[in-house]
Amino acid sequence: MGGKMNNQDEILLEIKNLVQRLVDRFELVHRDEIRLAKERAEQSMGDKNSTKRRIYELIDGKRGVVEIAKLLKTSQPNVSIHIKDLLEAGLVSAQDERGRRIYRKKWEV
């Protein structure tokens, strides 16, 4: 049984090799997409003392705009503008809970 491969075995081996190459390629592309997304996110956050970065650091899946504004001693519209940018950048998701909008991080930047 060990010597020659029949035609069906050769075809299965070719399929296996093709699938492995596709998986390898997908992983490379996916890894690059994640890296680029994180780089864009980092650029959009500004320096470590920026309001947007401080807002992002306070987003924990429990707070809404009002709570974040109070913690930062800034206006609710100011926080809302920055959160809108974070949502558009794909860094944050929003969920309505008991009549208020809560924000969660999608990426750790």
C-alpha positions in Angstrom: 0.0 0.0 0.0 2.9 2.4 0.6 4.5 2.7 -2.9 2.5 4.4 -5.6 -0.3 6.9 -5.2 -3.4 6.4 -7.3 -5.0 9.2 -9.3 -7.6 9.9 -6.6 -4.8 10.2 -4.0 -2.9 12.6 -6.2 -6.0 14.8 -6.7 -6.7 14.8 -3.0 -3.1 15.8 -2.3 -3.4 18.6 -4.9 -6.6 19.8 -3.3 -5.0 19.7 0.2 -2.0 21.7 -1.0 -4.3 24.3 -2.7 -6.4 24.7 0.4 -3.3 25.2 2.5 -2.0 27.9 0.1 -5.4 29.6 0.3 -5.4 29.5 4.1 -1.9 30.8 4.2 -2.8 33.7 1.8 -6.0 34.5 3.8 -4.0 34.7 7.0 -1.4 37.0 5.5 -4.1 39.3 4.0 -6.2 39.3 7.2 -3.1 40.0 9.4 -2.2 43.0 7.1 -5.7 44.3 7.2 -5.7 44.2 11.0 -2.3 45.9 11.2 -3.4 48.7 8.8 -6.7 49.2 10.7 -4.7 49.5 14.0 -2.3 51.9 12.4 -5.1 54.1 11.1 -6.8 53.9 14.5 -3.6 55.0 16.3 -3.2 57.9 13.9 -6.8 59.0 14.4 -6.4 59.0 18.2 -3.9 61.8 18.4 -1.3 62.1 21.2 -1.7 60.5 24.6 -3.2 63.7 26.1 -5.8 64.2 23.4 -9.4 64.4 24.4 -10.3 61.6 21.9 -7.7 59.3 23.4 -8.9 60.1 27.0 -12.5 59.4 25.9 -11.4 56.1 24.3 -9.7 55.1 27.5 -12.9 55.7 29.5 -15.0 53.6 27.2 -15.6 50.4 29.1 -19.0 49.0 27.9 -20.7 50.6 30.9 -20.6 54.3 30.3 -22.5 56.6 28.0 -21.7 60.1 26.8 -23.0 61.8 29.9 -20.8 59.8 32.3 -17.7 60.3 30.2 -18.3 64.0 29.9 -18.7 64.3 33.7 -15.4 62.3 34.3 -13.5 64.6 31.8 -15.2 67.8 33.0 -16.1 68.6 29.4 -19.4 69.1 27.5 -21.6 66.4 26.3 -21.5 67.7 22.7 -17.7 67.6 22.8 -17.7 64.0 23.9 -20.3 63.1 21.3 -18.2 64.5 18.5 -15.2 62.5 19.5 -17.3 59.3 20.0 -18.8 59.8 16.5 -15.2 59.9 15.1 -14.4 56.7 17.1 -17.5 55.0 15.7 -16.6 56.0 12.2 -13.0 54.7 12.6 -14.4 51.4 13.7 -12.8 51.5 17.1 -16.0 51.6 19.1 -19.5 50.0 18.9 -22.7 51.4 20.4 -25.5 49.5 22.0 -28.7 50.8 23.5 -29.3 49.6 27.0 -32.3 50.6 29.1 -32.8 53.9 27.2 -29.2 55.0 27.0 -26.4 54.4 24.6 -23.4 52.5 25.8 -20.1 52.3 24.1 -17.6 49.4 23.8 -14.1 49.1 22.4 -13.7 46.9 19.3 -9.9 47.3 19.3 -7.3 47.9 21.9 -5.2 50.8 20.7 
